[in-house]
Amino acid sequence: MKKRVIFYVDGFNFYYGLKSQVKINPEWRKGYWIDIVKLFEQFLSDNDTLVKVKYFTAAPLSIGKRSRQSALFKANDLLNGDKFEIIRGKYINKDMFCPNCKTHFSKPEEKRTDVNLAVHLIGDCALDNVDKIVLVTADSDLVPPLEFIKNNYPNILLKVYFPPSNYSSDLKNTSPRRKVILLKNNLRKFENAQMDHKISKKDNSDSATIPDKWII
């Protein structure tokens, strides 16, 4: 029997890792407009079957960023249906103070993503929804739920994929045999997952178009 695989993607960590990689190598701009399910399907073995990709994120406060994110998610929904699920947190403006310039200012801060990730990771194990977990993040705050799963659900396989540009020694040490996947070494898979500039339903009743800023 094939192993049921769920990918859990820390969207904030994934996107900003990709953005940092673009600064190093502009070829990585191809990674913005991708079929997220197709990207991760390329990592499956013949003994795996993909249940879904769960993407954890929040809608940015910036109108431009929110519009680009919405276009990406809509295209992925149109292509992948139930195999692509978005679990949303939220951004809030956090009051900050600069002691040097004696100035108050606000900074957007993403909330709930880590908790949502932990709940889904452990919940899917408890509900027997998954045989293999692939966590896509370099956020060491996710070490506790992984350790809990290792100790309480030893039959479930765990893998950690680091987004481009990001790395965590703590997470690597949590991964079985300390083996992780570095997505920065897989530009070709991102290229293979690129979507057409316009994605439409079969009956053309709905569509999503690549944001102008992401066109190469």
Number of C-alpha atoms within 10 A of each C-alpha: 6 11 17 18 23 23 25 23 24 23 21 17 21 23 17 15 21 23 19 15 20 18 11 11 10 12 13 20 19 21 25 22 26 21 23 26 19 19 18 18 18 12 11 11 10 8 9 16 17 18 17 21 23 22 23 22 27 21 16 19 14 9 10 12 12 14 13 20 18 16 18 22 20 18 27 23 19 17 20 17 11 11 16 20 17 15 16 16 16 15 17 13 12 11 11 11 11 9 8 6 7 7 9 10 10 11 11 14 14 18 15 16 20 17 14 16 22 19 13 15 23 17 13 14 19 13 8 11 13 21 20 20 21 18 22 22 25 25 18 14 14 20 17 13 18 23 14 14 19 17 10 13 15 10 12 17 17 19 19 24 25 23 25 25 19 20 18 12 12 15 24 21 13 21 21 13 8 13 14 18 15 16 19 18 10 12 15 13 17 23 17 15 21 17 22 14 14 11 21 16 13 10 6 8 7 12 14 20 17 19 19 9 9 13 11 8
